[in-house]
């Protein structure tokens, strides 16, 4: 049974998150272990789910490692992870 990320819902969201993370399609693909053409294909899905399991969970993990959090509600988007300041 495929397990989909509930937070990754559109290709546009993926593109915005990747750019926010400061990654090119090539560097993001390398971090994912896929060719940059796969990333380009996923981002062209615009308002559709860009990919399926297991890629969508890995996408979310790579973005999180680069300080970006995906969310689906109230609308699909991404934000920078809050930095925890040491006291």
HELIX and SHEET records of a PDB file:
HELIX    1   1 UNK A   11  UNK A   20  1                                  10    
HELIX    2   2 UNK A   25  UNK A   32  1                                   8    
HELIX    3   3 UNK A   36  UNK A   43  1                                   8    
HELIX    4   4 UNK A   55  UNK A   65  1                                  11    
SHEET    1   A 2 UNK A  68  UNK A  71  0                                        
SHEET    2   A 2 UNK A  77  UNK A  80 -1                                        
END                                                                             
